[in-house]
Amino acid sequence: MGERIDHSGLRDLLDAGAQLVEVLPEDDYRELHLPGAVNIPLKRLDAETTAGLDRANPVVVYCWDYL
């Protein structure tokens, strides 16, 4: 499991060039997503769908649940 970060930590990473990927289903992403985030649904997350990400910068993966 990756490192969990809070809002302040996320802002710092994004300000430093990190990319934000939301792995929500497409309908959920369209309804509500974080500004600047790209959507790659978890079930489609693979080498092909992530090929457009900048490998020189960190990637922050975000998902929410109903709990």
C-alpha positions, 0 to 999 in steps of 0.5 A: 500500500502506498503512503497516505497524505493529507490535503496539505501534503497533496497540495505540496506534491501538486505544486512540485509537479505531481500528477493526480490520477483518480481511479473512480468509475467514469460516471463518478469522476464526471460527477465530482472530481478534484481540479486537475485530476485525470481519470483512469478507472481502476479496472482499466489501470494498466501500462497502456492507460498510464502511458500518457503520464510523465514518468519524471514526476510523481503520481498521486492516485486517488479514490474514495469509498462509501465507508 
